[in-house]
Amino acid sequence: MKDLVIHRDVLQYVRDLYQSDDALLAELLEASHAKGLPMINIGPEEGKLLQMLVVASGGRRVLEIGTLGGYSALWMGRGLAPDGRLITVEISPEHADLARDFIRRAGLDAKIEVRVGPATEMLPTLVPEGPFDLAFIDANKEDYPTYLDWCLRLVRPGGWITAHNTFGWGQVADPTVEDPNIAAIRAFNRAVARHPELLATIIPVADGLTLALKRP
């Protein structure tokens, strides 16, 4: 992951100050690396922020688009209310199996459910299970605009829509970059910034974390 805006030393200071000392999270990252998962998970400072938002929003219903190995799901799951539930959608059965193992070991298997399949197909099926207090988007970038459309339907007024990598690996502001993934992130960012139902910004940490409040 490229650290773009904050100096690396300062970012590491924040990570050292606020990251969890939980051995299970560290073991999850090691297991993800050993199994060949791409090391594209959020940083601990982002995990802490998402956990805070889950708590602040009431923590009863949370949606994650893109599970990977379950690192961000564990951060958010620990912020759930006693009766809270997190649904996380993952396209890879192998990634989902790893996430389920660590969710179980964290004692969160009664609160976090991993569903396998393409998010564009899974999201319409979640309408009856909403509305959600918070949605976190961290999956394939070309579908970010589609994910936003569904999150606007699935998240309640007063809830949060969040998204990872909205600096596009440092390329989002470079007009010479014509990669479809970057184009999709640009479209997503414009849509979030201009949508009348959203009050939003991008937190300039690591590769950009979008926070959008759906207006009550």
C-alpha positions, 0 to 999 in steps of 0.5 A: 500500500502506498502512503500518499498524503501523510508522511510515512513516519507520521502514519506509522506513529498513528498506527503504532499508537492506535493499532490493536495489540490483538494477536489474532489480527496479527495472525490473520494477516500472517495467514492471509500472506501465507495463503497468497491473498493480496495484501490490500486490507485496510490499515489498523488506523482505518479499522479503528475509525470504522469500528468507531463509526459502527459504535456511533451509528448504533451498530445493529446492522452493518454491510461490507462489500469485499471480505478478503480475509476478514481483517476489516470485518473483525474490526467492525464486528467488535463495534457491533451492539449486543444484538448487532449483525454484520453481513460481508460479501466475498466473491472468493470461496477460499477467502471466505473460508479463511475469514469464517475461520478467524471470525469463529476464533474471534467469537463473532460467528453469531454476529458476522455472516460471510456470503459468497458471490458477486456483490452486484448479484448479492446486493439486491437480495439484501434489500429485505434485510436492511436498512443498514447503519453503515456500509463499507465498500472495499471490493473490485473498483470497476463496480464502485459506482454500482455499489454506491447506487445499492448502498444509497438504497440499503443504508438508512438516513443518518447512516454511513457509506464508506469506501477504501482506496478512493485515491486510486493508488495515488493515480486518481488526480493524474489525468494521463491515467486511463485505467478502467479502475481509476476511471471508476473510482473517479466516477464514484468520487464525483457521484459521492461529492455531488449527491444531494443525499450525502454529506461526504469527504475523503479522509487523506490517510493511506490510499484514501478513505471516503466517509459519506453521511446519508442525510437524515 
